[in-house]
Amino acid sequence: MGLPRRCERRWRYPLKAQPHQQARLIEVQLLDTRLDQLAHARAHLPALTKLAGLDQAQVTLDRELALARTALSDVQREVDKAEADVQLVRARAARDQARLDSGTGTPKDLQALQSELVSLARRQGDLEEIELEVMERAESLEADVASLETRRSALLEELAQVRAERDAAFEVSDAEAADVTERRSALVPEVGAELLALYDKIRASVGGTGASELRQRRCGGCRLELNQVDLSRIKAAPADEVIRCEECRRILVRTAESGL
């Protein structure tokens, strides 16, 4: 009866790298992890969520303000027309009254003027009611526009404040990311091109972690404990052989705490 498939796996370590290179790779991994954390934090800043809501609120408020200003402009034209209509009737009534007061004309003409003045007075009263109603609407719309403009000013102030908070957070995050990137660049030559290429390939494949330490017989990547057969093979492998976890395929770097 053959051994279980897990024990039949053939261990191949085609890649060679000195222990100090493998140790440097772990340092690179730690820096890459920090860069990932910084990128995630930068993309999920509370200020960004708040800005998205404020930006949408500004779009809605600007639309409401544009509609209110248009409505006010339309009503103001109605006010101008109503005032012009009232003024026209008043002017006509003033002329008729002046003619009537002068007594110029036949009795029939004077009687016609009196009738017209009565009609003009009724017309003026109707027009003044229309004027008053339109002016009240204009005042209401002016109040609406003023309220919306006040809200917009407050919103713009809040937007400016939150953008400043975002930019300050970006500045701190970007400064640390630049420092970490510089430190990483200084370590990369010590790792070696082949080992780094394998590491980058694994990171791209599994995401996040491409290399981890073997501690207390556990892979630091997948957290699974290695069996005794695997541990014996790793212990017997030369120090410059690059070990990979048989479960997650990440690079395993041996340490004094590996439990071998």
Steps between C-alpha positions, in 0.01 A plus 500: 500500500646832395543813712221761506517756221610769747812297582569410140565861401841553357688795649684701242705805586650610171574851620803583713538804723729564793337513847569871530324557167199308624503703821507819296202370303299483822592864563381585150176314571444700816551824309266385223240413761530849641465651153185293446363622833575861412335464159191342652476767769548774239219360286264462796550824690185608689547840337455345155164351596393831649615688190299271274187581701576872507571508126163337433333743739656790310372365168148474644519841666635668187212352301245623755662844505499524120129412491421750776693779324322425173161506674590830671610652170171398340297647787704822495401543136138450607549767768642741242205436269246538781659828609501626141133407457401682819706804401336505158150501651598765754636723226182458296285576802710810580451635149127434511470664841690804376264534203198455724626759748557749220135472395603502139261318272132433460291360785496170314879498482529581867256226590702255290814606686331436835394151385850426376652615829274259688607218265865595531474501879362146493770396254768661715372315806511168316850568371625606843371172647688312228808712568479429873463125445795493261714706738420260786608209281819688415573564868447131579732395218761756609492344846540154346797614291661670799454185711649279228794738453567492875491122499730491197753731668502278809536191282793650309672584829453143620628366168811715527561378855457132413720537191767654719470203738529261206802679358671501840437127538629441145813699579577289808422174321697591188799609705511167681445310175792687343721414798399132491554486125848648540588244766367222280707619205810488718427138599412362158860465373582288804220254420609404151313522173386137477367477853327837468343398169357184657376700796328757277341223296360334811373830638320569175350152506385465861482867593673677784749252640762340278743392771467420868701357783468142615426537871417226745451261207232724347499685171460869569301539180223240522549437876490123451727275705739283301510128569812325624591360159502847345690644794765229472548570132529874563750437779710286270495756217810718457476847651516665157205309358184703459217318673137536403192407697335197343157634594503865394819498287642804676873525564588371847799652674655296777581668833628398841135470603394270218480200731718280283 
